[in-house]
Amino acid sequence: MLAVLALTACGSATPTARQGLSTTPAAIMSPSPYANPLASPGVGAKPSPFVSPSAVTPAPTTPKPVVFTCSSTIPIGAQLALVSLSGSTDVVVRDLTDISHPVSRCTFKTCFQYCVSSGPRDIRFVDGSHISYVTNDGGGGYAIYVADLPTGKTVLVLSVQDAQGILMAYSWSPDASALVYVLQPPTTGAGMELHRLKAGHDLVLATMPAIPAVGCEQQCIGEDTWDFSLLFSLDGSNISLTDSIVKPVFRIWTADGTQLNKVDSEMRSWSVWSGNGLYYEGAAGVSVWRAGVTTTLLPGTGWIRPDASPAGGQIAYDSRDSSGWLHVYVVETSTAKIFELKKARGGPVYLTARYVWYAGQRACVASDNCVAFPTTSDGRTYVYDLLNSTESVSIITSVSDTWPHAA
């Protein structure tokens, strides 16, 4: 569910590249107007990424946080989703513990046009009571904030100014002790940098080729193949990066930046961690990397937008048939058995281990100006019950993340 922050759905990216490895401390972390949520905890203290903000006013060049409010307390162990609902563009924390009686616990106000700070973008759960997101100011500045739902406070985690580059993606370690992010410096020919922010130290762990300039209008042919995913493994021991935007870049590192796998000669896309494996689409079909060994799960099969079940053992995905229609499937990772849920559906996301959300599709008409595919969104969404094999209409229009994450 991770998107390229520097791009719109089919926007432009940045020029060419170099490659290498550096452990030199990076200088991109701006002096924070808040207490550093990843500051060194001191001797004997347990590292915590979440602290109360100080009273210092944020610098004018730092994009501001968005407004959020909570109307009720989130119960311990609740099953949550960050979603937008019909009739609103705001993002809500939806309690789906009793899916027949869902409750909207918190609301994040959104603004993406004519805003002082645009966002929240790439919003996700850090844990069951903290949510991170990105804002940008339209002038090249980015900020990552963490919202503390119980206290109503917001903490600035990272500020990136225009002169420092473009924030491409970020990911939290499962224990929230480290934040990794990809920065594209503005220097012509400079490659992307993988940073790790942990215990108050910001290190460049690796560099990679830059994303080349791309763009498209209306329907985007790249929507089925373009994937930019920066992910931690579920145990926090590995970091993966999958970039299939025109020029492939594929990396797997240990959490301290030691390179374990590098492939730039073959297009690999749509990666997702499930169990102890990284699953992705490659030349052989859907393959899985585990502890340095690569095997093929689904030979000759392509997938789009895979999402791993929070219970493990399953991955939902969509795929186009020969006529261009999307179908939603679930594959069992232990047996490679595939089950089709529905045709003319796309973008599946596990709301819980039992329920899968997805969007409807219809045939294009002339006024849709479809140029890449014969189908487009029909404006409806659905929830599929895996236990009863039934589908129901949903008022959820988009899903950004769910909690708990797979473990």
N, C-alpha and C positions, 0 to 999 in steps of 0.2 A: 504493500500500500504506500510505499515511499515514492514520491515524485521528484522530478528535477525542479528545484526551487527557482532556478534562473530562467526557466522556460514557461510559457503559457502552454496550452494544450498542443499547439503546433507552432511554437515561436522560434526565435533565433537563439543560437548558442555562440560559442566563442572560437577563435582561431587555433592554429596548430600547436606543436608540442615538443617536450623533451621528457626524458625519463631518468630515474635514479632513485637514490635513497638518502634521506637526511635525518639525523636526530637532533639537529640544531633547534633550540627553543624558538618558537615562532613569535613574532612581534605583533600579531594581528589582534590580540585581545586588548580592546580598548580599556582604559581605566574605568571600572564599573561604578556607576552612581549608587549601586546597591552592594551590600556585602556579597562577596563572590560565593555563589552556591556550590562551587567546586573548589573552595579554598582549602589549603592544607589544614587538616583538623587539629594538629598539635599532638604531642606525645600522649599516648594512652587513649585518645579520643577516637570514636568510630567515625569514619568518613561519612558525611551526609551531603547530598547535593542540594538540600533544601534548608534555607535559613530565612529569617525574617529580613525584609529589605530595610536598609538604613533610611534616614530621613533626608538624605541628599537628593536634590532634584536631578533627574537624568540630564545629560548633556543635550543641547539643542540638536546635535547631529545624529543622535541615536533615535531610530524609529520608536514610537511610543507603543506601549502594550494596548491590547483591546480591552474593552469593558466586559466583565463577566459577573453574573450574580447567581446565587444558589438559593432555591426556595425551600429545600428540604435536605436533611442529612442523608448521606449515602450509607446504607447499612453495610456492616462488615460482610465480606463474601459476596457482595452483589455482582451480578453479571451486567456489564455496562457496555454501551456503544456511544461513540461520538457521531451524531447523525444530523442531517437537516431534515425538516419535516415539511410536508406540503403546505404551501402558502407563506413560507418564510425562508430567508437565506441564512438565518442565524444557525449556529451549531449548538446543539444541546447534548447534555449528558443524559442519555436515556437508560433508565433502569429496566432491564428486560428479565429480571429474576423470575417474575410471573409474566410471561409474555402475553397472556390474555388481558393483563391489566398493567401495561407499561406506565412508567412515571418519568417525566422530565425533571431531573434534579437540579441541573444548572444550565445556564444559557450564556453563550459567548456571542457578543454582537459582532457582526461582520461588516466590512467595507472594502470594496475592491475597485472603486472608481471615484475619482475626485476626493481622495482621502489624504489627510495629513500622514497617516500611517495605514498602509493597506494590509489587510489580514483578517482573521488568522489563516495562515497557509501551513500546510503540512502539519496539521494539528493531530496529536496523538497522546495516548496514556503513557506516562512514565511509570506510574503504579496506580493503584485504585483510588488515590486521592490527589494526585498531581498530574497536570496536563501541560505539555510543552507545545509551542507553536512558533511560527516565524511571522514577523511583520517586516515590511520594507517601506521606504519613504518615497519611492518613485524616482529618486535621484541616485540610486546605486547603493544606498545603505540598507543593511539587514540587521535584524536583532532576533535572538532566540530568547523567549521568556518561558518561565515555568509558573503556572497558576496553582496555588495551594487552595484546593476547594474548601477544606474545613475552616480556614482562617479568612478566606477571601482576599489574600495578599498575592502579589505578583512579583517574581524575582527575575531580574535580568541575568541571563547566563552568558550570553555572547553578543558582542557588537562588532559588526564588520562594516567598515566605511568603503565608499566607492573607490578610493585610491588603493585599497587593499585587495580588491577583487570581488568576485561573485560567489555567493554562497550557493552551492549546487545541491547539497543534500546533507542530512545529519541522522545520527542514530544513537540511542542510549544503550549501554550495556544492561543486561537483565537486572543487575543489582543497583543500577542507577549511579554507580560510582564513577563512571567515565562517559564522556560524550565524544563521539568521533564525528567529523564533518569533512566535506570535500569543498575546497576553495579553488576557484579558477583565478589566478592572478591576472591583472590587466596587461602585463608585459607581453608584447607580441612574441609568439613562439614559446611562451612558458607553458608547462604542463600543469594539469590539475594536481593539487596537493591534498594528501590525506593527513588530517590533524587529529590528535587525541588530546582532549582537555581532561585532566585528572589531578585531583588533589592540588589545584592551583597552578599546575604546570601545563603549558600548551606546547606540544611537540609536533613537528612534521615527521610522520612515520614513513611516508613514501610519496613519490611523484609518479604521475601517469600521463599519457598523451592527452591533450586537450580535446574537447568536443569541437568538431568542425562547424562552421557556419551552416545552418540549415533553416528551412522555413517552408510553409505551405499554407494554403488557404482552403476554406470550406472544409469538406471532408479531408482528413489527413491520412495518406497511405501508410504513414509511419505508426498509426495508432495500434496496429496489430503486431508490430515488431519493435518499436522503440521502448526500451526499458532502461531506466537508470536507477539502480537499487543499491543502496549502501545499507548493509545488514550485519547485525551481530548474530552469531550462532546462539541457539537457545540456552547453552550452558555458559555463554560469554567467553569461550576460549578462542574463538575465531571471528574474523571480520571478512566480509565478502563485498566486492564491488562488481556489478554487472552493468556495462555500458554498451548498448546496441544501437546507439544513435549514429548511423552512417558508418563510422569506423569503430570496429569492436575493441573493447577493452574488458578483460576479465581477470580478476585478482582474488586470491584468498590469502589472508595473512593470519598469523597468530595475533592475540590481543595486544602484544607489545610491538607489532609491526614486522615480524619476521615473515618473509614471503614464502608461501607454501605452494602456490599455483599461479601460473601466468600464461594466458593465451590471448594473443592479439591477432592471430592469423585466421581465426574461425569465428563466425558470428554466434554468440551465445546470448540468450535473452530470457526474460521472465523467470527470474530466480526466486526461490523461496526456501527457507529452512524448515524442515520437519524432522522431529527426532534428532538424530545426530548427523543428518545429511543435508547437503545443499542441492536442491533439485533445480534444473534449468533446461531450457530447450537449446539443443545444439544440432550439429550436422547429422548425428545418428538418431535423433529423436529427442525424447525427454530422458535425460541422464541424471545421475546422482553422484556427488563427490562425498566420500566418507573417509576421514583420516588418511588422506593421500591416495585413495583408490577410487577410480571412476568406473561406474557400471551403467548400463543402459536399462532404464525402467520400462519405457514405452518405445520400442524401435519404430522409426518411421513416423512417429506421431508428433504433431506440433500442438502447443497450447498457448493460451493467451491469459494474462491476468490471474495466475494461480494464487490461491489463498489456502493456508494450512489450517486444519482444524485445531482448535485450542486443546482438544483431548488427544491430539496426535493420531497417527495412523491413516489419515485421509487428507487429500488435497482436492479442493474444488477448482475448476478452471472452465474457461470457454474456448471454443474452437470453431472455425468456419468450415462448412461443408463445401462441396464443389460448386454449389450455386451461390455461395457467398453468405448463407444464413448462419447465424451464430447458434450454437447449442451449448448448454451447460452440462458438465460432467463432474463426477466425483471418482477419483482413483484411490484404491487402497494401496498404500505404499508397501505393505508386506507381501501382497500377492499380485500386484499390478492389474487387478480386476477393475474394469471401468463400468460405471453405471451412468446412464444418461438421465438427467433430471427433466429438462425441457428444451424444446426447440424454440427459436425466436426469443431467446433470453441471453443476457450477457453481463459481465462484470460481477461474478459471484463473490460474496463475502460471508464468512461464517459469523453470524450474530452470536450464536452459542454453538456447542458441539452438535446440537440437534437441529438448529434452524439456519438455513442459508438464504440470504437476501440476494436478489438480482434485479436487473432492469429489463423491460420488455423491448422488443424490436418489431418493426413493420417494414413492408416494402417501400422503397423510395418512390416518390412521384416527382414530376418535373420541377415543381416549385421548391423541392428540397435541395436542388443543385448538387446531388450526390455525384461525386467524381471518382471515388475510390472503391466503394462497395455498394451493393444493390439494396442495402437495408439501412435503417436509421432508427433512432429511439422513438418509441410510440408514446412516451411521456408517462408510462405506468411502471410501477415497481411491484415486486412480489416477495413473499417469504415462503420458502419450501420447507416442509416438515419432513426430515429424513426418516423419522420413526414411522410415520403414517403414510408417507409418499403422497402428501397432499400439498396444494398450492393455494395461497390466499393473497388477496390484494393488500398492499402495504401503503401507509402514508409516509414512509421514510423515502426521501428522494435521493439521498446520497449517504454513504457510510465512509467515515475517515479512519476509524480504528475501533477496536473492541477490547474489552478487558474482562477476564484475565487473558493475557497473551499465552500462546502455546508454551508449554514447559517440558 
